[in-house]
Amino acid sequence: MTARLPPVIGEWIDRSRPIEFTFEGRSQRGFAGDTPTSALWASGTHVLGRSFKYHRPRGVLSMANHDVNALMQYGARLNLRADVEALEPGMALTAVNTQGGVGADRLRVLNFLGGFLPVGFYYKAFHRPKALFPFWERVFRRIAGLGSLDFTAPHIRTPKRYDFCDILVVGAGPSGLKAALAAGRAGAKVVLVDENARIGGSLGYQRGGSGEAMDLLADLECELAALPNVSVRPATLAAGWYADHWIPLVDAKRMTKLRARAVVVAGGAYEQPAVFRNNDAPGVMLASAAQRLLYRYAVKPMDVALILTANADGYRAALDLLAHGVAIAAVVDLRPDGESTALTAQVKQVGIPVLKGHCVFEAESVGGHLVAATVCPLGANDRPETSSPQKFACDGLVMSVGWVPAAPLLYQAGAKMRYDTATHQFVPETLPEGVFACGRVNGVHARDARLEDGERAGSEAARALGFEVAPRTFAIAAEPSPPSHPWPIVEHPSARNFVDFDEDLQVKDFLDAIQEGFDNIELLKRYSTVGMGPSQGKHSNMNAIRILARARNQLPGEVGTTTARPFYHPVPLSHLAGRGFNPQRETPLHSRHDGLGAVWMQAGVWLRPEYYAAPGKRKSEIVREEVRAVRESVGVIDVGTLGKMELYGPDAGQFLERVYTARFANMKPGTTRYAVMLEEGGVVIDDGVVGRIAEQHFYFTTTTTGSGTVYRELQRLNAMWNLEVGIVNATGAFAAVNLGGPRSRAVLRKLTGLDLSNEAFPYLALREGEVAGVPSRLMRVGFVGELGYEIHVPADRAAHLWDAILEAGTDCGIRPFGVEAQRLLRLEKGHIIIGQDTDGLTQPDEAGLEWAVKMDKPFFVGKRSVEIVRKRGLRQKLVGFEVDPAGAMPAPRECHLVIRNGAIAGRVTSVAWSDTVGKHIGLAFVAPDMTTAGTPFFVRVDGGTMVQARVVPTPFHDPAGARQKAVE
Amino acid sequence: MKLLACPINGLRPVSEFAYGGEVRPMPDAASCTDREWADYVFNRSGVPGVKVEWWYHIASGTWFLAERDTLADRVLRSWLPGDP
């Protein structure tokens, strides 16, 4: 048996390319251009899926991407919309969410248990006893749900495409085509998209039994083709609206991010179902679905149709069906006066009975096939008068009772919509700048009027962008008959009159929910889950609004709509998945570290060696060796990740005095000074070393993680203060290494002609000279607490310098050391790390940095706050501590709490085992009265054990600093 | 994605920019009360309306000022500090 018609003008199928596929294991045939649904319907398969909750058989509803009960799975591709997905050869399709197949789904028993599953049942039941909840959860996870995930499916990442245009026209129906033509003729660069495989919209399938619409479409296509500045893109979905007309265009392959200067929304309207008992039976479908089956796929939707209508479109659908051999049992018109236009006569002329003021009370199906429908007169209050039913045998029931504007993009763009009582739909009241609407979405339904409206919108959009177009005035004429019915809903004592096909919600569910107090549209949505299924309410929200409005005695406009968010249809995650674009920086010595076995760690955006791995040795062992090398001989570390800034100009000294807490104006060229930066609240945010190279030239470092933000803020302050200084971020231009250890001077001496004697190059001095033939800036620093030199060189010479240093240090046993060793070395000296030993509230006094804060300066950022905070006294203080007895286990770790008398008195910020000291040492914030050396306290370590510790003065190692100031 | 006009680079997507906060006059640190200072440091006005803000074009390192209607989310104009 086949319902395939002889060739129909304009059909989308290619009869020369048959396609074999399977559905639920059975072989099927179709043609290229078919969808699974159209091919199955042509072969007489009407049960295409099972409903979400009651597992009722479902067939065609819309053929417009809203048939969420005909979701299918093909391998790893799940929840394919069978009504619109292109049929491919060899597809092995199954309906989702069945047990035992779509025909004999065992879960169909749920249809008879509906009484036990009232609206909101999962909010009410199954919470007690609590122990049983995991059981129920497993049960529901098996029963509910859609397609099943294939975890072995490949990860697909799709690059995005970017595009630009003047005017984007969304929807290529009559109004959209006209809008694109008008804008294109004005000279604008136009992109016209339509989610359907071909353009034309309703011109292609709402023909009213005549060839006129197709001729018109052919003309419009011809005119468009003559405009090279109009790009026509079928099978492309404008999936959302983002600020400043930034529209994701989704096609089968990828997402294109299109920036338009103006958007014309000509998205049309979604046809809406009527609500009556068994309105979900396969065979009951929207009129536009029947017309799409006819004209797109040349499939006869049914043999005998009953038409349920409330507008002119239903009469045209009757003529379309009739023209292709479908017998029409009757036209049932909800309106007491029926259709006022000539269409009534046209229909009656061919012998079709028209029942005005009637409704379909219930549909009847046998084995998943519609067999009959019962029609009643509509009485007062829109209630069916069941005393005089008429039964019509039919295998198809065609509904044409109303339309909802496809307005999600308008809502997202911020359009204000109002409910129009002439058309009984929401229409745009005010549109945001650069957004235009035309056609059905604008409440214009008659075809000629839609063409006019499209022309107007296209011209207006072009004019708004400055293209020269004569202004068009077009007053929207009143519709000859309202396209939507205000109450296409028929109550039934036995229910099963579905409002939402995604979630199997019936009229009574809404009435119950409203009764229970969920009488606001947003609450009703969340409680009943209306519009929360895969179709996102495209065929259910309007009827839900109508039910709520009637229950509250209001107009739909007063009830309002729920929020429309992007995306407008589901988009495959593989379209969205792409590459991450987080920057990651490597120093010029990266490959050298790799060669030495560096184990990498992330430091801000940088990769730094944590330590250098050696076969057969554990990390702790290696770090101790690296530390010992520095303490006893010499080590070298890449510190090229430090922020490195150049500051020039007559006001350079003054600028530094304003941004840092110390004094710089009085520094002599050739010296360096420690620098602390505060924010306006007095919180320590960064530190570094400032070196003065010349009177008007400073070179200074920032922390590794802070370099970007510090540079940015310095630029802002410079822009604000307007001092005569220039700042250059030289972080990437320079590489830097720190050569530290008692024998560092001996190593360096081999590489430079500079006088390294303590008199010529004392502690904290800065010198310029050549090291290993590379022009360098050298600073005598003491971060690790040994004699040491920070050597800054142009980045491209870094590898040469590194190699030369390692070679020169061979006989001293030089070791490259990593961040872990450096952290321990500085901890032994009690030097803090900003961000580790300070947090977002730490004042300089709390971190023991009072000495670096010069309050006698007239101004520096944060000074006023420090003054205020100082008046209040300290809240906490950073102190050194050691653990008693040595080697106590478990050892404290960072962020463990300091406990005194059972109460929290601070926290550990740094802690490590130190071979040098022979103990666990650390820094901790403690209460201000606990700072005296020897004060005991507990640290609460993992698992709750209390470990004894006591305050000790810092530095732990070489308190006098003799080593870093080493003369020889 | 929003577009923002950098006075140097023209209209660019907002992902190229960093927000620098509303431009707020700093009270005279020497003469203001502690309360006035604390108000300046900690309090920001969330009232929607037309505000002058600091914006930074990251790619080119340009700080500029922009007048923005935070209620309508519209940038009214932008200019370099020091320019009128």
Interface residues (C-beta under 8 A of the other chain):
Chain A: Y242 A243 D244 W246 R259 E680 G681 R712 Q715 R716 A719 M720 N722 N729 F859 K863 R864 S865 I868
Chain B: M1 K2 L3 A18 G20 A29 C32 D34 W37 A38 Y40 V41 F42 W54 Y56 G61 W63 D73 L80 P81 G82
